Amino acid sequence: MLTTFILLATSLGCNRGFEYPEDGSADGGTSFGDFDSDADADADADADSDADADSDADSDTDADADGDADADDGGLPGDYELRVTPGSINFGAVSVDSTSMQLVRIENVGLEDVHLNGIGVSDTTVFNIEPDFAVPITLTPGMQRSMAVEYTPISDERSVGEVTFITEEALEYDVDIVLEGEGDPAPCEICAPIIDVSPTSLNMFAWCSESESVTVSNNGDRPLNVSSVTVTNDPLAPCGTFTRSWPGPRTLGPGETLSIGVTYSITPGTDFCSDEFGVGDDWNNLHIISNDPSTPDFTVQLKGNGTCP
């Protein structure tokens, strides 16, 4: 009996040591439920951290891939590609009748030759181009050339123009240059153009043909725009014919001059005859049209006589 009791007590004591506490607490007051929650939280945090790390790694990989793709796209030149620097020019405010200049560089950055057949500017009254080469020209890959672009305002108005490049090949990118500037009026006393023409009449003798000229001057302190020069002949009984020659519309700064040629031609087989300017009629006159506010139509009287047997 004694032996049986000792074995039973020992067995009961061991089982009691592994019973769950009724108040749910283990040593130190920590519950088994807490141990499970902490373990789950740690596992979740580790999972989130791994997910974030994976996300960051994916983002970095995507960014690197995008950057590499962009670099690849921008690094390959086209077959026919010009680089014109600068791509646009704003001259700002420039004093009237003075000139501002901007240098432009033209470079073939493509893989093939570019045949440049011409360069044009849209408004030649105020803009001018002076390339350091003649066109047509073949620009081989890597070749560079330069061009001066000038702006000379003739009034206090804003001007806009464009330089156009004409090539045989279709370029990868448009390289035309937009131009703009504004005239800054200088101090003035008269503040207007004044046209002066010398001589004011011509009396020409022709042995079949004779040529003389008149000189147009700007005696004012503002630009004189000579826009048109025409000749009217006697429509009824002409002996000969007056014609004019001139370079086309011109802008004359203060003190500048312009020469206009006049030729008197008699029809072959004509005996001696003469032409008089019309009194009260508009014939045998040279008309010079300008922006002179006082005399916008300056008239030079024409007379001629001669023979052409």
Secondary structure, DSSP 8 states (H G I E B T S, - for coil): -HHHHHHHHHHHHHHHTT---TTS--GGG--HHHHHHHHHHHHHHHHHHHHHHHHHHHHHHHHHHHHHHHHHHHHS--SS-EEEESSEEEEEEEETT--EEEEEEEEE-SSS-EEEEEEEES-TTTEEEEESS-SSEEE-TT-EEEEEEEE--SSSSEEEEEEEEEESS--SS---EEEEEEEE----SS-S--EEEESSEEEEEEESEEEEEEEEEE-SSS-EEEEEEEEE--SSS-SEEEEEE--SSEEE-TT-EEEEEEEEEE-TTEEEEEE---SSS--SEEEEEE--SS-SEEEEEEEEEEEE-
